[in-house]
Structures are given as structure tokens and as C-alpha cells.
Amino acid sequence: MVEHAPSAADAAPAAPDGPAGPARPRRSVATRAAILAAARDRFAADGYERATIRAIARDADIDPSMVMRYYGNKAGLFAAASEIEVHAPDLTHVPRDEAGARLVRHLLERWECDETLTGMMRVGVTNEAGAQRMRGVFAEQIKPVLAAVCPVPDEAPTRAALIASQILGMALCRYVLRIPPAVNLSHDEVVAWLAPTIQRYLTAEQP
């Protein structure tokens, strides 16, 4: 059912104890979730340039004016749909030889509980806007964590790129391309295979 833009009467705040009070916030949350889910799929399928507000609204089964109401324009919608927080762990409090396993397990668990990461991976492999967003995540959220434990601080950007090659490579195979062996690996198996390499990138004095 198409959800139309609210009238002036609908826009007025409901009485806290009225029947519409709790319903309206729930509807707003559900509408935003539907818009963001549709946006991630559409940006992934069409790329940023070709994706349209009208197509996203159609996918979400709402009126385009609702998308504009919540997010203003396509740039605002893309920013909201691609908002990512990996909550990277502080490795300075982890035994040095366990840092690689700790980082891999954390990112694996984040990937599996946040569909935004998979959505942005799809966008990132199809257009520059998504790729830039993913680069930003690793530059802003992963590199500082690595710099705190890296034995050669000047090499932190290079080592972050190497870590990204492993983490994003597995994510692409496991969650986007869904290559069966990668999909079927347990968390412990993924950690066991990737952690030694990530550990080397984190703490090895030299290649």
C-alpha cells in the first residue's frame, strides 16, 4: 500500500496519551527502514548516478515525497544508507599475539549483524561513490586502531590497505558473491585462516 505524504493535520504532534502517539513513531521507524533497505538495493543495482528517488520509493512501496521528507535529496539518502560504524576494537588491551584473531572475529561479527556493510560492499564494487565510502571507513575507523599497535607507524596506511584486502576479499566472497566454500566456513574457521595473515600485517617488523 502506498504511503502518501502526511497532511498538515497529520504533521501536528499527537497527544502523548492518544492512540496515534505510539503508532506514529513506529510507522516512522518502519518507513525509514523500508526506504534505506530499498536505497541500498537500488544503489547496488544501478549505481549512484542511475538510481532515482522515484525508483527507490517504488521499491519501498511509498510515495516519493516521503523519501524527500526524511532525507531531503539523493545525496542525503545515500549518506544515510551508507552510514557505517564498525566499532573497531582497541587492540592495545589485547595480548599482542592475539590481535589478528581479535580483529578478524570482531569484523566478521559486525558484518553478520549489520546489513549496511553488505549493502555498501555491493555498491562499492559497482560505482565510485560506494567505493569512496568503503575507503573512508577503513581510513577513519581501522587505520587509527592499527596505528596504535603497528611497530612502524609510518607504514600504518600500507598495512591498513593490506588488511582491507583480506577482510574485504572474504566479505565479497562470503556475503556478496556467496561462493559456497566461503559461505560454509564457520566463524572459527574464518578466524583460523585469516588471523595469521592479519597478525603479520598488524605487528610484523618487516614483510
Contacts in CASP RR format, 6 or more apart in sequence:
PFRMAT RR
TARGET T0000
AUTHOR 0000-0000-0000
METHOD contacts of the structure
MODEL  1
MVEHAPSAADAAPAAPDGPAGPARPRRSVATRAAILAAARDRFAADGYER
ATIRAIARDADIDPSMVMRYYGNKAGLFAAASEIEVHAPDLTHVPRDEAG
ARLVRHLLERWECDETLTGMMRVGVTNEAGAQRMRGVFAEQIKPVLAAVC
PVPDEAPTRAALIASQILGMALCRYVLRIPPAVNLSHDEVVAWLAPTIQR
YLTAEQP
1 61 0 8 1.000
2 61 0 8 1.000
2 62 0 8 1.000
2 63 0 8 1.000
3 31 0 8 1.000
3 61 0 8 1.000
3 62 0 8 1.000
3 63 0 8 1.000
3 66 0 8 1.000
4 63 0 8 1.000
4 65 0 8 1.000
4 66 0 8 1.000
5 63 0 8 1.000
5 65 0 8 1.000
5 66 0 8 1.000
5 69 0 8 1.000
14 20 0 8 1.000
14 21 0 8 1.000
14 24 0 8 1.000
15 21 0 8 1.000
31 60 0 8 1.000
31 62 0 8 1.000
31 66 0 8 1.000
31 70 0 8 1.000
32 70 0 8 1.000
34 60 0 8 1.000
34 61 0 8 1.000
34 62 0 8 1.000
35 56 0 8 1.000
35 57 0 8 1.000
35 60 0 8 1.000
35 62 0 8 1.000
35 66 0 8 1.000
35 67 0 8 1.000
35 70 0 8 1.000
35 71 0 8 1.000
35 77 0 8 1.000
36 80 0 8 1.000
36 81 0 8 1.000
37 60 0 8 1.000
37 115 0 8 1.000
38 56 0 8 1.000
38 57 0 8 1.000
38 59 0 8 1.000
38 60 0 8 1.000
39 51 0 8 1.000
39 56 0 8 1.000
39 77 0 8 1.000
39 78 0 8 1.000
39 80 0 8 1.000
39 81 0 8 1.000
40 81 0 8 1.000
40 82 0 8 1.000
40 115 0 8 1.000
40 116 0 8 1.000
40 119 0 8 1.000
40 120 0 8 1.000
40 122 0 8 1.000
40 123 0 8 1.000
41 59 0 8 1.000
41 119 0 8 1.000
42 51 0 8 1.000
42 55 0 8 1.000
42 56 0 8 1.000
42 59 0 8 1.000
43 51 0 8 1.000
43 78 0 8 1.000
43 81 0 8 1.000
43 82 0 8 1.000
43 123 0 8 1.000
43 127 0 8 1.000
43 129 0 8 1.000
43 130 0 8 1.000
44 119 0 8 1.000
44 122 0 8 1.000
44 123 0 8 1.000
44 126 0 8 1.000
45 51 0 8 1.000
45 126 0 8 1.000
46 55 0 8 1.000
47 123 0 8 1.000
47 126 0 8 1.000
47 127 0 8 1.000
47 129 0 8 1.000
48 74 0 8 1.000
48 78 0 8 1.000
48 123 0 8 1.000
48 127 0 8 1.000
48 128 0 8 1.000
48 129 0 8 1.000
48 130 0 8 1.000
49 127 0 8 1.000
51 74 0 8 1.000
52 74 0 8 1.000
53 64 0 8 1.000
53 67 0 8 1.000
53 68 0 8 1.000
53 73 0 8 1.000
53 74 0 8 1.000
53 77 0 8 1.000
54 64 0 8 1.000
56 67 0 8 1.000
56 77 0 8 1.000
57 63 0 8 1.000
57 64 0 8 1.000
57 66 0 8 1.000
57 67 0 8 1.000
60 67 0 8 1.000
67 77 0 8 1.000
71 77 0 8 1.000
71 80 0 8 1.000
78 129 0 8 1.000
81 116 0 8 1.000
82 116 0 8 1.000
82 120 0 8 1.000
82 123 0 8 1.000
82 130 0 8 1.000
82 133 0 8 1.000
83 116 0 8 1.000
84 114 0 8 1.000
84 116 0 8 1.000
84 117 0 8 1.000
84 120 0 8 1.000
84 133 0 8 1.000
84 137 0 8 1.000
85 141 0 8 1.000
86 106 0 8 1.000
86 107 0 8 1.000
86 110 0 8 1.000
86 117 0 8 1.000
86 137 0 8 1.000
86 141 0 8 1.000
86 142 0 8 1.000
87 106 0 8 1.000
87 110 0 8 1.000
88 103 0 8 1.000
88 106 0 8 1.000
88 107 0 8 1.000
88 141 0 8 1.000
88 142 0 8 1.000
88 144 0 8 1.000
88 145 0 8 1.000
89 102 0 8 1.000
89 103 0 8 1.000
89 106 0 8 1.000
89 145 0 8 1.000
90 145 0 8 1.000
90 148 0 8 1.000
91 99 0 8 1.000
91 100 0 8 1.000
91 102 0 8 1.000
91 103 0 8 1.000
91 145 0 8 1.000
91 146 0 8 1.000
91 148 0 8 1.000
91 149 0 8 1.000
91 202 0 8 1.000
92 148 0 8 1.000
92 149 0 8 1.000
94 102 0 8 1.000
96 149 0 8 1.000
96 203 0 8 1.000
97 199 0 8 1.000
97 203 0 8 1.000
99 149 0 8 1.000
99 199 0 8 1.000
99 202 0 8 1.000
99 203 0 8 1.000
100 195 0 8 1.000
100 198 0 8 1.000
100 199 0 8 1.000
100 202 0 8 1.000
101 191 0 8 1.000
101 195 0 8 1.000
101 198 0 8 1.000
101 199 0 8 1.000
103 145 0 8 1.000
103 163 0 8 1.000
103 198 0 8 1.000
103 202 0 8 1.000
104 167 0 8 1.000
104 190 0 8 1.000
104 191 0 8 1.000
104 194 0 8 1.000
104 195 0 8 1.000
104 198 0 8 1.000
105 187 0 8 1.000
105 191 0 8 1.000
107 167 0 8 1.000
108 187 0 8 1.000
108 190 0 8 1.000
108 191 0 8 1.000
109 187 0 8 1.000
110 117 0 8 1.000
111 117 0 8 1.000
111 118 0 8 1.000
111 171 0 8 1.000
111 174 0 8 1.000
111 175 0 8 1.000
117 171 0 8 1.000
117 175 0 8 1.000
118 171 0 8 1.000
118 175 0 8 1.000
118 176 0 8 1.000
120 130 0 8 1.000
120 133 0 8 1.000
120 134 0 8 1.000
121 134 0 8 1.000
121 168 0 8 1.000
121 171 0 8 1.000
121 172 0 8 1.000
121 175 0 8 1.000
121 176 0 8 1.000
122 176 0 8 1.000
123 129 0 8 1.000
123 130 0 8 1.000
123 133 0 8 1.000
124 130 0 8 1.000
124 131 0 8 1.000
124 133 0 8 1.000
124 134 0 8 1.000
125 131 0 8 1.000
125 172 0 8 1.000
125 176 0 8 1.000
134 168 0 8 1.000
138 160 0 8 1.000
138 161 0 8 1.000
138 163 0 8 1.000
138 164 0 8 1.000
139 160 0 8 1.000
142 160 0 8 1.000
142 163 0 8 1.000
142 164 0 8 1.000
143 156 0 8 1.000
143 157 0 8 1.000
143 160 0 8 1.000
146 156 0 8 1.000
146 159 0 8 1.000
146 160 0 8 1.000
146 163 0 8 1.000
146 202 0 8 1.000
147 153 0 8 1.000
147 156 0 8 1.000
149 202 0 8 1.000
149 203 0 8 1.000
150 156 0 8 1.000
150 159 0 8 1.000
150 202 0 8 1.000
150 203 0 8 1.000
151 203 0 8 1.000
151 204 0 8 1.000
151 205 0 8 1.000
152 205 0 8 1.000
159 201 0 8 1.000
159 202 0 8 1.000
162 201 0 8 1.000
163 198 0 8 1.000
163 201 0 8 1.000
163 202 0 8 1.000
166 194 0 8 1.000
166 197 0 8 1.000
166 198 0 8 1.000
166 201 0 8 1.000
167 194 0 8 1.000
167 198 0 8 1.000
170 182 0 8 1.000
170 190 0 8 1.000
170 194 0 8 1.000
173 179 0 8 1.000
173 182 0 8 1.000
174 182 0 8 1.000
174 183 0 8 1.000
174 185 0 8 1.000
174 190 0 8 1.000
185 193 0 8 1.000
END
